[in-house]
Amino acid sequence: MNKVVLVTGANSGIGLALCERILSQDTEGLQLCLACRNMRRAQAARCALLSSHPAAQVALLQMDTSSVSSVLAAAQEVKLRYNRLDYLYLNAGIMPNPQFDVKGFFKGLFSSHIITMFATGEGILTQKDCVTPDGLQQVFETNLFGHFLLIRELEPLLCHAGRTSQLIWTSSSNAHRSAFKLEDMQHQRGTQPYSSSKYASDLLSLALNTHYNKQGLYSSVICPGFVMTNLTYSILPSFPAFLWTLLMPVFWLIRMFTNTFTLTPYNGAEALFWLFKQKPESLDPQAKYHSLTSGLGNNYTQPRKMDIDLETSDALYEKLRQLESEVRKKLKEKQNVCRSSAGPGSS
């Protein structure tokens, strides 16, 4: 039976590297769907994958997780195309307008915290968030709520008696408990929305296991390590190219002393790919699976306990369910207004 795999944010970086690695193992028994916001880049990614694997089944799906209507429309399309999903990789994410603390960077550069600073961005990064047309915080909706809504919509394809399906979240080492507040889950009043959203995804994964394991659906979380992707480069958009060139040898040197510097998207996708080959029942729902690379360049996956608790995860799940209900109600009211405005006899 063919496996059906859907990957959000699959047109570049870790998402694209994951798709390449999956196809390298299995092309005949696999249906792969790239869910992306930018269809031009998605088409380029599909062409790149098919050039390496001409026999592969690679489909495209337009979806923007920062838009409720886009997620709902995409979910409807998925339900028309497939009768089940075996893997749903929740990889799409943004860190908009990151603010770089130059003073903090140079202070950390010559301290014992240099590795932690590069690996997590702690002490040198804050972000400015904005509100989407849905009235939600952009980072929260893109990184967390859009994916939550997608899962809820795709329940009929993910939950089937007699077989298992997997949800696999791309989290981050930047997911800090200190950045997340349950009473402010959208992080409207903070300066670390990315960290908050990633910690929330860790919490949500645990809650999803509590609510869905009996229906055959399992959720896991990974950390790709420190990877050089477009997200990384956007942290320092004003950095001249030569400065990145100068920093790269430093990063490679640091990797000799820490296994979290995976550096390339291929290496960063290690844990995502490793989970593709595991039985979900055997996985620890409270562990984050880390992509790691040794100083000699060997990739491996290691589980590490997350700093989460069941009470907070369940509370977040209920708040997301409540928000889902409110969002759906507003969308329905908006649609009714549009129909009324169109008048009778309109099409």
N, C-alpha and C positions, 0 to 999 in steps of 0.2 A: 504494500500500500504506500503510495506516494506521501511524503511528508510535506506539509504546507507551512511555510515560514514567512512571517511578515516582520519587516524591520522598519522602524520609524527613523528618520534622519539618516537615510542610507546612501545619500549621494556623495559623501566625502568622509574623510577622517576614519574614525574607528568603525562607524557603521558600514562603510564601503569595504574596509579591510576585513570585517567579519564576513560579509557576503562572499568575498573572494575566497576566504579560508573554507567556508562551508561548501562552496561549489567545487573546491579542489578535492574535497573528500567525497562528495556525492552529487552528481549531476542528473543521473537517470531517474532516481527515486525522489526527486525534490521539486516542489513548486515554490519559487522564491518571489516575494512581492516587496518592492521598494516603495515605501510610503514617504513621500517628500513634499515639501512646500514649493520648491522651485523645480518646475517640470523640465526646464531646459537643462539644468544640471543633472536632473534625474535621468534624462535621456542619454546624456553623455556617460553617466555611470553605467547605465545598462549596456551601452555599446562597448565600454571597456570590459565589462564582465563577459559579454558574449564573444569578444575577440579572443579571450583566453579559454572560454568554455562554450563553443558554438552550439553544442547540443542542449545547453541548459534552458530551462523554462523560467524566464525572468520577466515579470510583469511590473507595471508602474501604477501607482495610485497617488492622486493628488490629495494631500492632506496637510493642513496647517494646525498644529496643536494649540496655537494661540487663538483659535477661532472655534467657538462652539458649533456653529453651523457647518464649518468645514469638516470637523470631526464626525458629526452626525451623518453628513452626506457621504463621507468616505466609508463609514461603518456600513451604511446601506449598500454601497457598492461591493464591499467585501462579502456581505451576506448573499449578494446575487452571484458572485463569482465562485465561492467556495461553500462546501457543506461542513467544513471543520477547519480549525487552526491547531497545529501542533506546537508551534512556537510563536510567541509574540514578543519581539525585542523592543523594549521601550527606551530608545536611545536618543531621540530628538531632544535638544536642549539649547538654551541660550544663556549667555552672560553679557547682557547689553551694557554698553558704556562703562566698562570697568575703569575705576579711578586708581591710578598707581601712585603709591606713597614712595617717592624717590628717597626721602630721608630714611624711611623705614627699611628700604631695600639695601642701601649702603651700610646701614647699621647692622642689618642681618647678615650681609655679605662677609663681614669680618667678625662674626660671632659663632658660637657653638650651635646656633639654631639655623645655620645656612641650609642644611638639608631639608629640615621641616618647612622652612620658608618657601623653597622652590617646589617641594612636593605638595604642599597644601595651599599656598598663597596666604597663609596666616600672617597677619601683621602688615601686609603690603597691598591688600586689595579690598576695595569697597566698590559697590555698584550703584548706579542710579536706575531706578525702575520707572515704569510708566503704566498707564491704565489702557486696556484694550477696549475696542468698541463694545465688548460684552460687559464692560464695567468691572473687570477683574484686573488684578495686578499681572503684568505681562509675564514676568519670570515664573510666578506661581502657576498661571494658566498654561504656559508653554511646557514647562518642565514636569508639572505634576497633574493639574486638574484635567488638562486635555487628554492625557493618557488614562486617567481614572475614568473619564467619560467614555473613552474608547473601549476600555475593558468591560464596562457595564453594558455597552451596546452590543458587544461581541460575545456576551455570555452564552448564547445558543451555540456558537461555534467552538467555544472553549471548554464547555462543561458537557461531557458525554459519559454515560455509564460504560464501564468496561475499558476505558482507556484514559491516559493522562495527557494534559497539556501544560506548557510552561510559559510563565511570564518572567522575563529577565530584564531587570532595570539596570541602566548604566548610571551608577551613582558617582561619588567622588570622595577623595580623601579630604575635600573641603567641606564635607557634611559634618557640621559641628552642632552638638546639642545646644550650646550657648547662643547660637544664631536663631534657634527656633522657639517660638512661643505659641502654645496651643490657642490662646485667646487672640493671637494675631497671626493666624496660619498663612495669610497671604503676604505677611511681612510688609505691611503698609507703613509701619512706624520705624523700620530699621534700615540699615545700610548694607546688609549682607543677604539680599534676596536669593542669590544663587546658592549659598551655603544652606540657607533655610529650606529651600525647595528640595535640595538633595537629602538633607536630613529627614524631611517629611517623606520622601520616597522610601527611605529605609524603614520608617515607621509604618508606612502604608503596606509595604511588602509583607511585614509580619502580620498585620491585620487581615490581609487578603488570604493568607494561609489559614488563619483561624476560621474565616467564613467560607472558603471555597475548597479546602483539601478534600472534604467528603464528597465533593462533586468531581474530583479528579483533576482539579486545577491547582498548580503549585507556583509559588512566586519566589524568585531569588534576586539578590542584589550583587553587583560587581563594582569593583573600582579598577579603572584602567591604568592607574599610576600616572606619573608625570609624562604626558605625551605631547609632542610638538604637532598641533593641529591648527586649523584656522581660529579656533577658540583661544588657543594659547597665544597666537600671534596678535590677536585683537586686544589682548591685555595691555600690550605696549605698542599701540598703533603708530606712535610718533618715533619709535626706535628706527634708526636707519638700518638698512640691510647689513652693512658691515658690522654693526654692533651685535646683531644676531649671529653673524659668522664668528665673531670673537667669543660669544657666549657658549656656542656649541661645544668646543673642546672642554670648557669648564663642566658642562653637563655630562659629557662622556667620562670625565675624570671622577665626578661625583658618583657616577654609576658603579665605579669600582668599590665604593664604600656603602652603597645602599641599593637594595633590589627594587625599590619603587620607581626608579627612573627608567621606565620602559622606552621612552623617547619616540619610538615610531608607532604609527597606527596599527601596524601588523602585530607588534608586541603588545600594545595596549588591548587588543582584541582577544588576547590569550584566554582570559577567564570566560568571556562570552562564548568562545569556541569550545572551551572545556565543558561548559554547562550543556552545550548542544549534545554532548556524548554521554551525559550522566542520566541515571534514573532519578527523577525528581523526588521520589519517595525517600531516597537515601540522603538527601541534602538537609543541612541544618537551617531552619527558617530564621534563626537569630544570628547567622554568620554572613559576613560580606566576603565575597570571593574576589581576591586580589590578583590582578595580573602582575607578575613579577619577572624581572630579568636579571640574571646574575652578571657579575663583572665580565664574564667570558661570553656573554650574549645568549645564554640558555634561558628559554622561557618556561615558566611553570605557574601553577595556580595554587594559592594558599588561602584557606578560610580563616577569618579573624572575627571574633565576637564583636557585634555592633553594640554601641552604647545606647540601647533602646529598651523600653519596657512595654509589656502587654497592655497595661492600663492606658498609657498615653496613645499607643497605636490604635486601640479600639475607639478611644475618644476622637482621634483624628478621622477615623473611618466614618463615624457617625456624623461629624461636622461636614465631611465631604458629601455624604449622602443627602444631608439637609441642603447644602449648597446646590447640589445637582437638581434637587426638586425645585428650588427657587429659579434656577437658570432655565430649566425646561418650561416652567410656568411663564416666565417673561418672554421666552421665545415664542410660545404658543400665542400669547397675547399680541405680540408684535405681528405675527402672521395673520391673526384675525383682523387687526387694524389694516394691514395691507390689502386683504381681501375686500374689506368694507370700502376702502378708498378706491379700489378698482371698479366697484360698482357691478350691477347685474349684467350678465351677458359677456363679461370679459373673459379672456382665456389666458 
